[in-house]
Amino acid sequence: MSIPRRLGRLASGFLSTLQEDERVRERLRTGRERGETLRGAFEAALRGAQEELRRAEERRRAEGGGSSGGTSAGTRSSRQSFGNRASGWASSPTFAPLKYPPNVLSAYDRLGLVPGVPMEEVDRKRRDLVKKFHPDRFPDPDKRARAEKVTSEINAAHDAIERHARR
């Protein structure tokens, strides 16, 4: 009998023994309940945030509806200032979900790019930075170690952005 087959039989026997164990069943049940509790808490937080956003929109409409013309231009300029942020925030100053996960935002920051640039620009920036910080350019061992670290960070940032772009 082959080794993979032996291992498979061993694993299936181990799992069948675990399924009969009452402690394992209790732990699974407890974990499931804990997950449901967390899901409920996140749903409540989401509902609260949505309610806060709705109230803020109503307040903004009420303030903007009182005067004609002048307030809409002020609102537009404030929206533009929030929309130009490099952190990925949407245009609403009160609450808006992030377009990008935090690890992707830090990856854009590591490469010195604004979130949302085309992938060709990300590739080009990565190439330039790797050329600049390639370990083979530094004969001193300390500088070489630092360059290896920086190069690995650059590659990791590029991979994070690439994985996010594929989704």
N, C-alpha and C positions, 0 to 999 in steps of 0.2 A: 504494500500500500504506500502511496506517495506521501511525502511530508505535508503538502498543503491539505490533502484529504484528511490526514490524521489530525492536523490542527483544526480543521473544520469540524470534525466530530467532537474533538475536545471542547471547542467553543460552544457547540450546540448543546452538549451535555451540561456545561457550566451554566448556560442561560436557562435551560429547563429546570435546573436545581434552584436558580435564583427566583424564577417565577413562582415556585412553590413556597418560597420563604416569605413569611408574613411580614417581617421587618422591611423587606424590599418593597412589598406592596404598600405598606404604610408610608414609607418615604416617598414613593411615587405619588401617592394620593396627596400627601402634604405639599409636595412640590407643585402639583397641579393647582391646588387651592391657592398657594402663594402666588402663582402666575396669574390666576384669575383676579386676585386682589390687586396685584400691580396693574393689570390691564384696566380694572375699574378706576384706580387712582389716576392713571394717565388719561382715561376718557373724561373724567371729571375735570382735570386740569385743562384739557383741550376745550371742553365746553365753556369753562370760565374764561379762557383766552378769547374764544370766539365771541362771547358775550361782551367782553371788554372792547374788542375791536368794533363790534356793532354799535356800542354806546359812543365810542370815540367818533365814528363816522357820522352818527346822528348829531353829535355836538358840533362837528366841523360843518355839517350842512346847515345847522341852525345859525351858526355864526356867519357863514358865508351867504346865507339867504337874506340876511338883514339889510345888507347894502348891495348896490348893483355895481358890476364892472370892476371896481378897484380891488376888491378882495380876491377875485378870481386870479388876477395877475400875481398878487402876493402869494397865493396858494401855489400857483404854477412854479414860481421861482423857488419856494421852499421845497417843493417836490423834486425839482431838478437838483437841488443841492443834496438831497438825500439819495437820489438815484445815482449820483456820480461817485458815491462811496466805493472804495476798493474792497470793502469787506463783504460785498454780496447782499447787502440789505435791499429790500424792495423799496418802492417810493413812499410808502406810508410811514410817517414818523412815529405812530403809536405802537403798532405791533405788526410784524410781518414775518412769516417763516423764511428761513435761509434757503437760498437757491442751491447752495453747495454745503456739503458736510464740512465740519471743522477741519478734518484732516486734508481735504482737498483745498480749502482756503489757505491753510498753512503751506501746502505744496506750491500753490501759485505764488505765495509770498516768498518762499524759499528761492524760487526761480526769478523773482523780481517782476512778475507779470500781474496784470489785472485779471480777475476771474472772468472767464467767458471768451478769452481770445481763441482764435482758431488753433487747431491741433498742429498745423504746420508751424505756427509761430512758437508753440511750446517746444516742438522738436528742434527748431533753429536755436532757440535760447539754450536748450540743454546742450546741444553740440558746442556752442560758444563757451559755455561755462566749463564743460568737461575739457575742452582744449586749454582753457586758462588754468584749471586746477588739476591737470592730469599728473599723477605721482611721478611719472618718468621725467618730468621737467625739473624735479627738485632732487639734487644730489644729497643734500643734508638730510640725515635720517629723521630728525624732528619735523622738519618741514614736509618731508615725504609722508610721514604718518598723518600729519594734519591734512595734506592734500588727499590722501586715501579716504579719510573720514568725510571731507567735503564732497568728494566725487561720489561716494556712496549715498550721501544725503541728496545730492542732485538727482541721481538715478532713482532713488526711492520716491522723490517728489514727482518726477516724470511718470513713474509707474502709477502713482496714486491718481494723477490727473488722467492718464490714459484709461485706467480701469473705470473711472467715473464717466468718462466720455463714451465708453462702450455701452454703458447701461442705458 
